[in-house]
Amino acid sequence: MLTDLDERGSGMVSKRARLVWRAGCGLLLTISLVGLLVSDGGTSGRPLERPNSLDVAWSFRTSGRALDVSELPAAVSDRMLAIPQGRTVSVVDTRDGRFLSTARSSADRFTPIGFSGGVMLAVEQRFGQDGKTVLNAYDPATGRKLWHKTASPALRKGREDAWLGQTPFLLDPGPAIELADGRLAGVAPRTGAVTWSKRKPALAPCEQSDPDDLGLPPSPFNVATTADYIALLKGCPGRTAELEVVNAEDGDSVWKRDLGRSRDSVGLSAARGVIGVSLDNDLRLFAESGEQILRRKADRKSDLWPVGEARGVVYLSETHPRAQSDPGSSGSNTLHAVRADTGRTIWTRPQGLLANNGLTSEVIVGDVEAAGAYSGDLRWLPGDARLQAPGASSLMDLAGRRSAPVPWPVAGTFVGMSGDLFIVRSEERDGTRYTALRPSHRAVDAERPVALGGVERQEWPDACGLVSAGLLSELGRNYVKLPVSSSRKVLGRNCPARVSADSPRNPDPTTTSSPSPCDGWRLTRRLLRPMRRA
């Protein structure tokens, strides 16, 4: 009897324990799911904290140095990169740095123009007596040529639909070109067929501002594009200006605005989501829908133009040229953030001497002068780009909060913005490397030394290339530029260790009485010793 009761009691306890265990597991699972949802909701769409670093997203290397094979820049879009390599063009997916295809040509010059409607456009040029220029479209996934159009600068009977030869306009639905008879036309991106055309009104050319100028008179038409619309500004100084916006899909006129008469200058610009018209010093900013966002007069000695729009805020860049009383100054620039719905200025930030801005979904990337680095595109200047120091960028969030200038983890020249990525081209000994940098935020640890603006050690550039021979000569006499790859011997002298970026730090060279060829590396290490961040 007791045994039977004990067994039943034991069974009840065991059953209760199982129920408690199951309930506990269910509660734990529920808490875990809620935690995941909260975590996902907290990170999804959350604005980037104040940007203070540039992380390497991917790196792509091509054979042949750009200085050797081509004088042409790469073409970049929000999703793809076209890299010229002589008579070939390599296409890369900028989202992950994956190689997609190669387009080939036998022409004397093969120039990538860009991407439109999911195809890559490139121009072939053949020189000589039978020279001609041809616009080609390629499938980026395979490199296969889809169609071509030969330029026809002169209007010929039966060739009214021929390509005039001007650079095509790159829009999301597909390219738009100017035809031989002056019409603006949309082109089917996969077939090259003309899908619509729009005849421009007959207007007399603008008058030459310089009577001694023997070139062609300025055209009364200015054209700019957003992702889906073509903005056409008709007007000259001294005439009434009219803005017309055309749908890139069908060529229909979406809206028009009579802007009045200008005195001295007429200008048109477009950026992501906005269209800007400048008449004299009067800037009018329009949304793609036709709504006027703002009208603002710039200083008579400054220029104002749109950088782009993000989250209902329009960003404007204003350039102030140098004063005549200060010939040593090149001027300054200012960035303005303006609400698109009210036109009210939210904030204004000085930018220094440079005004090139790239607008991502969360960050404004600007130029910063860096000693020893490239300034602009120096493809045509002699010299080895591998000896240049890395450039630097100014990173600012959309609220106007800016971090200290952030050096690039690689030396090179700026190629362009692709979505939220910053593309840099670097010359190497036997090739060219394209590196995608992503603006990000890194927590600052005051107790841990962080060098080169927060870039991890494995992403550092060649430290020896950061200090030029000229700087070494100023700091001390008889210094020799290093390194010599994987060698302990420099100019016939043996170094105490192999000269490389992994060598241990040697004693301070300034304490030696007779500098050796290895002292340049020692000094480089001393100058680049990691600094603690405040």
C-alpha positions in Angstrom: 0.0 0.0 0.0 2.7 2.4 0.9 4.6 1.4 -2.1 1.6 2.1 -4.3 1.1 5.5 -2.8 4.8 6.3 -3.1 4.7 5.4 -6.8 1.6 7.5 -7.4 3.1 10.4 -5.5 6.3 10.1 -7.4 4.3 10.1 -10.7 2.5 13.3 -9.7 5.7 15.0 -8.8 7.3 13.9 -12.1 4.2 15.1 -14.0 4.3 18.5 -12.2 8.0 18.8 -12.9 7.4 18.2 -16.6 4.7 20.8 -16.7 6.9 23.4 -15.0 9.7 22.6 -17.3 7.5 23.0 -20.4 6.1 26.2 -19.1 9.6 27.5 -18.4 10.8 26.6 -21.9 7.7 28.3 -23.4 8.3 31.4 -21.4 12.0 31.5 -22.3 11.1 31.0 -26.0 8.6 33.8 -25.8 11.1 36.1 -24.1 13.7 35.2 -26.8 11.4 36.0 -29.7 10.3 39.3 -28.2 14.0 40.1 -27.6 14.8 39.4 -31.2 11.9 41.5 -32.4 12.9 44.4 -30.2 16.5 44.1 -31.3 15.6 43.9 -34.9 13.2 46.9 -34.6 15.9 48.8 -32.8 18.5 48.4 -35.5 16.3 48.4 -38.6 16.3 51.8 -40.1 18.1 53.3 -37.2 20.2 56.3 -38.2 24.0 55.9 -38.2 25.6 57.3 -35.1 28.0 60.2 -35.8 30.3 58.8 -38.5 34.0 58.8 -37.6 35.6 56.0 -39.7 35.9 54.6 -43.2 35.8 50.8 -43.2 36.9 48.8 -46.2 33.8 47.1 -47.7 35.7 45.3 -50.6 38.8 45.6 -52.8 39.0 44.7 -56.5 42.3 44.5 -58.4 42.8 44.8 -62.2 45.9 43.8 -64.2 47.8 46.7 -65.7 48.2 50.0 -64.1 45.7 52.7 -65.1 48.6 55.1 -65.9 49.9 52.6 -68.4 46.8 51.3 -70.1 44.4 54.2 -70.2 43.8 57.9 -69.5 40.1 57.4 -68.9 38.2 57.5 -65.6 36.1 54.7 -64.3 32.3 55.1 -64.5 30.3 54.5 -61.4 26.6 54.2 -60.6 24.6 53.3 -57.5 25.2 49.6 -58.1 28.0 49.1 -60.7 31.5 50.2 -61.6 33.0 50.1 -65.1 36.8 50.0 -65.2 38.6 50.9 -68.4 41.6 48.8 -69.3 42.7 49.8 -72.7 40.5 48.0 -75.1 38.5 46.2 -72.4 36.1 47.4 -69.7 35.6 45.3 -66.5 32.2 45.5 -64.8 32.0 45.1 -61.0 29.0 44.9 -58.7 29.7 47.6 -56.1 27.4 46.0 -53.5 29.9 43.3 -52.8 32.9 43.9 -55.2 32.0 40.9 -57.3 33.4 40.8 -60.9 30.5 40.5 -63.4 31.9 40.6 -66.9 34.3 42.1 -69.5 33.3 44.1 -72.5 35.9 44.1 -75.4 36.6 46.3 -78.3 39.1 46.6 -81.2 38.7 50.4 -81.5 41.5 52.9 -80.8 39.8 54.2 -77.7 37.1 52.5 -75.6 35.4 54.7 -73.1 32.8 53.6 -70.5 30.1 56.2 -70.2 28.0 54.7 -67.4 24.9 52.7 -66.7 21.3 53.3 -67.6 18.2 51.0 -67.7 20.3 48.1 -66.5 22.8 48.2 -69.4 26.4 49.6 -69.6 27.0 52.3 -72.3 30.5 52.8 -73.8 31.8 54.7 -76.8 34.2 53.3 -79.4 36.4 55.8 -81.3 38.4 54.9 -84.4 40.9 57.5 -85.6 42.4 58.1 -89.0 40.9 58.6 -92.5 37.9 56.3 -91.8 37.4 57.4 -88.2 34.0 57.1 -86.6 32.4 57.2 -83.2 30.0 54.5 -82.1 27.7 54.3 -79.0 27.4 50.7 -77.7 25.2 49.1 -75.1 26.4 45.9 -73.2 24.8 43.5 -70.8 26.7 44.0 -67.5 26.1 40.4 -66.5 27.7 38.8 -69.6 29.6 41.6 -71.4 27.6 40.8 -74.6 27.0 43.7 -77.0 23.3 44.5 -77.2 23.2 47.3 -79.8 25.2 50.2 -81.3 24.5 53.6 -82.9 27.0 55.3 -85.1 27.4 59.1 -84.6 26.1 61.3 -87.5 27.2 64.9 -86.7 25.6 66.2 -90.0 21.9 65.7 -90.8 21.5 63.4 -93.8 18.3 62.4 -95.6 16.9 59.2 -94.1 19.2 59.5 -91.1 17.1 61.7 -88.9 17.0 59.1 -86.1 20.8 58.7 -86.1 22.7 59.6 -82.9 24.1 63.1 -83.0 27.3 62.1 -81.1 26.7 64.0 -77.9 27.1 62.2 -74.5 23.9 60.4 -73.7 21.8 61.1 -70.6 21.8 58.3 -68.1 18.4 57.7 -66.4 16.9 54.8 -64.5 14.3 53.9 -67.2 16.9 54.0 -70.0 19.2 56.4 -71.8 18.1 59.5 -73.7 20.1 60.9 -76.6 20.1 63.8 -79.0 19.2 62.8 -82.6 20.8 64.2 -85.7 17.9 66.5 -86.4 18.1 68.0 -82.9 15.2 66.0 -81.3 15.6 64.6 -77.8 14.8 60.9 -77.7 14.4 58.0 -75.3 16.1 54.7 -76.2 15.0 51.2 -75.2 17.9 50.0 -73.1 18.0 46.3 -74.3 17.3 46.9 -78.0 18.4 50.5 -78.8 15.0 51.3 -80.5 13.8 54.9 -80.2 10.8 54.8 -77.9 9.9 58.5 -77.9 11.2 61.7 -79.3 10.6 65.4 -78.5 11.4 68.2 -80.8 12.9 71.3 -79.2 11.6 74.7 -80.2 13.6 76.6 -82.7 15.5 79.3 -80.8 18.3 81.6 -81.9 21.7 80.9 -80.2 22.7 83.0 -77.3 24.9 86.0 -77.9 28.6 85.6 -77.2 29.7 87.2 -74.0 33.1 87.8 -75.5 33.0 89.5 -78.9 36.4 88.2 -79.7 35.4 84.5 -79.1 35.4 82.7 -82.5 33.8 79.5 -81.2 30.2 78.4 -81.6 27.7 80.6 -79.9 26.2 79.2 -76.7 23.1 77.0 -77.0 19.8 78.4 -75.6 19.1 74.9 -74.1 20.5 73.6 -70.8 19.7 69.9 -69.9 20.1 68.2 -66.6 18.7 64.9 -65.3 17.5 63.3 -62.1 16.9 59.5 -61.8 13.6 59.6 -63.7 13.2 63.0 -65.2 14.9 65.3 -67.8 14.9 69.0 -67.0 15.1 71.3 -70.0 15.9 75.0 -69.4 15.2 77.3 -72.4 16.8 80.8 -72.1 19.8 83.0 -72.5 21.0 86.1 -70.6 18.6 89.0 -71.6 15.8 86.6 -72.5 12.8 85.0 -70.7 13.7 81.6 -69.2 11.4 78.6 -69.1 11.9 75.3 -67.3 10.2 72.1 -68.6 10.5 68.7 -66.9 10.0 65.6 -69.1 9.2 62.0 -68.0 12.1 59.7 -69.1 9.8 56.8 -69.7 7.5 58.3 -72.4 8.8 61.8 -73.1 5.6 63.4 -71.9 5.9 66.9 -70.4 5.2 66.7 -66.7 5.2 70.4 -65.8 6.5 73.8 -66.9 7.5 77.0 -65.2 8.0 80.5 -66.6 10.9 81.9 -64.6 11.1 85.4 -65.9 13.9 87.3 -67.6 17.6 87.1 -66.7 20.3 89.7 -67.0 23.7 88.1 -66.9 23.6 84.4 -66.4 21.4 81.3 -66.7 22.2 78.0 -65.1 20.6 74.6 -64.5 21.7 71.8 -62.1 20.1 68.6 -60.7 20.8 66.3 -57.9 19.0 63.4 -56.2 15.4 64.5 -55.9 15.8 68.2 -56.7 16.2 70.6 -59.7 18.0 73.9 -59.3 17.7 76.9 -61.7 20.0 79.9 -61.3 19.1 83.2 -62.9 21.7 85.8 -62.1 22.0 85.3 -58.3 18.5 84.0 -57.8 18.3 80.3 -57.1 15.0 78.5 -57.4 14.8 74.9 -56.1 12.1 72.5 -57.4 11.0 69.1 -56.3 10.6 66.5 -59.1 6.8 67.0 -58.7 7.1 70.6 -59.7 6.6 72.1 -56.2 8.9 75.1 -55.6 10.9 74.2 -52.5 12.6 77.6 -52.0 13.7 80.7 -53.7 16.9 82.3 -52.4 19.2 85.0 -53.5 22.9 84.2 -53.1 25.5 86.8 -52.5 26.5 88.5 -55.7 30.0 87.0 -55.2 28.9 83.5 -54.4 27.4 80.5 -56.2 24.7 78.3 -54.8 23.6 74.8 -56.1 21.9 71.7 -54.8 23.8 68.7 -53.4 20.7 66.4 -53.0 17.7 65.6 -50.9 17.4 63.1 -48.1 14.5 62.5 -45.6 12.7 65.7 -46.5 15.8 67.9 -46.2 17.6 69.6 -49.2 21.3 70.2 -48.9 22.8 73.2 -50.7 26.5 74.1 -51.3 27.6 77.7 -51.5 30.9 78.8 -52.8 32.5 82.1 -51.8 35.4 83.0 -54.1 38.4 84.7 -52.7 38.4 88.3 -51.9 40.5 90.6 -54.2 42.3 91.9 -51.2 43.4 88.4 -50.2 45.1 86.9 -53.3 46.6 84.0 -51.2 43.2 82.6 -50.4 41.2 80.3 -52.8 37.9 81.0 -51.2 35.6 79.1 -48.9 32.4 77.0 -49.0 29.3 76.6 -46.9 26.8 73.8 -46.7 23.1 74.6 -45.9 20.4 72.2 -44.8 16.9 73.4 -45.8 13.5 71.8 -45.0 11.8 70.8 -48.3 8.3 71.6 -47.1 8.9 75.0 -45.6 12.2 76.2 -47.1 13.4 77.0 -43.6 17.2 76.6 -43.0 17.9 74.0 -40.3 21.6 74.5 -40.0 24.6 75.9 -41.8 28.2 74.5 -41.7 31.5 75.9 -43.0 33.4 73.5 -45.3 36.7 75.2 -45.8 38.4 75.3 -49.2 36.9 72.2 -50.9 33.2 71.8 -51.8 32.9 68.3 -53.4 30.1 66.5 -51.5 28.7 63.0 -51.8 25.3 62.4 -50.2 24.4 58.9 -49.0 21.3 57.8 -47.2 22.9 58.8 -43.8 26.1 60.6 -44.4 27.5 63.7 -46.2 31.0 62.9 -47.4 33.2 65.9 -48.2 36.8 66.5 -49.3 39.6 67.4 -46.9 43.1 68.6 -47.8 45.7 66.0 -46.7 49.5 66.6 -47.0 51.1 64.5 -49.6 47.8 63.1 -51.0 46.2 63.5 -54.4 44.1 66.6 -54.9 41.6 65.7 -57.6 42.4 63.5 -60.6 46.1 63.5 -61.4 46.2 60.7 -64.0 48.0 62.8 -66.5 50.8 64.0 -64.2 54.1 62.0 -64.2 55.1 60.1 -61.0 54.2 57.0 -59.2 50.9 57.1 -57.4 52.2 54.4 -54.9 54.3 57.1 -53.4 51.4 59.3 -52.5 50.0 59.6 -49.0 46.3 58.7 -48.4 43.7 61.3 -48.7 41.1 62.2 -46.1 37.4 62.9 -45.9 35.0 64.9 -43.8 32.1 62.8 -42.5 28.9 64.5 -41.4 25.6 63.0 -40.4 22.4 64.5 -41.8 21.9 66.5 -38.6 25.1 68.5 -39.3 27.3 66.8 -36.7 30.8 66.4 -38.1 33.7 64.2 -36.8 37.4 65.0 -37.2 38.8 64.4 -40.7 39.1 60.7 -41.4 42.1 59.5 -43.4 41.5 56.8 -46.1 43.1 53.4 -45.3 44.5 53.4 -48.8 46.3 56.0 -50.9 44.7 56.9 -54.3 42.2 59.1 -56.1 38.5 59.5 -55.6 36.4 57.7 -58.2 32.9 58.4 -57.1 30.0 57.5 -54.7 28.1 54.2 -55.3 25.1 54.1 -53.0 26.5 54.4 -49.5 30.1 53.5 -50.6 33.0 55.7 -51.4 35.2 54.3 -54.2 39.0 55.0 -54.3 41.4 54.0 -57.1 45.0 53.1 -56.1 48.0 52.4 -58.3 50.1 49.4 -57.6 53.3 48.0 -59.0 51.7 45.8 -61.6 48.0 46.7 -61.4 45.3 49.1 -60.2 43.2 48.5 -57.1 39.7 49.8 -56.5 38.6 50.0 -52.9 35.1 50.6 -51.5 35.0 52.4 -48.2 31.9 52.5 -46.1 31.3 55.4 -43.6 30.6 54.0 -40.2 30.8 54.7 -36.5 33.3 53.3 -34.1 33.1 53.6 -30.4 36.1 55.5 -28.9 38.1 53.7 -26.3 40.2 56.3 -24.5 42.3 53.6 -22.9 43.3 51.9 -26.1 45.5 53.6 -28.7 43.9 53.9 -32.1 45.9 55.1 -35.0 45.1 56.5 -38.4 41.7 57.8 -37.5 40.4 54.5 -36.2 41.5 52.2 -39.1 42.5 48.8 -37.9 46.2 47.8 -38.2 45.5 45.2 -40.9 43.9 48.0 -43.0 46.8 50.5 -42.7 48.5 51.6 -45.9 52.2 51.1 -46.5 53.6 53.1 -43.6 56.9 53.7 -45.5 55.0 55.5 -48.3 53.4 58.0 -45.9 56.6 59.9 -45.3 58.1 61.5 -48.4 61.7 61.9 -49.2 61.3 65.6 -49.0 60.0 65.5 -45.4 62.8 63.2 -44.4 65.3 65.5 -45.8 63.8 68.4 -43.8 63.9 66.4 -40.5 67.4 65.1 -40.9 70.3 64.8 -43.3 71.3 61.9 -45.4 68.0 60.0 -45.0 67.1 57.4 -47.7 63.6 56.6 -48.8 62.6 53.1 -47.8 61.5 50.3 -48.0 63.4 48.1 -50.3 61.1 45.1 -50.6 62.0 42.1 -48.3 65.7 43.1 -48.1 68.1 43.9 -45.4 70.6 45.5 -47.7 70.1 49.1 -48.8 72.6 50.9 -51.0 75.2 48.3 -50.1 74.6 48.6 -46.3 73.0 45.9 -44.1 70.0 46.9 -42.0 69.7 45.4 -38.6 66.4 43.7 -39.7 64.3 43.2 -42.8 62.8 46.4 -43.9 59.0 46.0 -43.8 55.9 47.4 -42.1 56.1 44.5 -39.6 59.6 45.3 -38.4 60.0 46.1 -34.7 60.6 49.8 -33.8 64.3 50.7 -33.8 66.0 53.3 -31.6 65.4 56.9 -32.2 67.6 57.8 -35.3 68.2 61.3 -34.1 70.5 59.9 -31.4 72.9 58.3 -33.9 75.9 60.2 -35.0 76.1 58.8 -38.5 72.7 58.2 -40.1 72.4 54.9 -42.1 70.1 54.1 -45.0 67.9 52.3 -42.5 67.2 55.5 -40.5 64.5 56.5 -42.9 62.4 53.6 -41.8 63.2 54.2 -38.2 62.0 57.7 -38.5 58.8 56.6 -40.3 58.0 54.3 -37.5 58.6 57.1 -35.0 56.3 59.5 -36.8 53.5 56.9 -37.2 53.5 55.7 -33.6 49.9 55.2 -32.6 48.4 58.1 -30.8 45.8 57.9 -28.0 42.5 59.5 -29.0 40.8 61.9 -26.7 
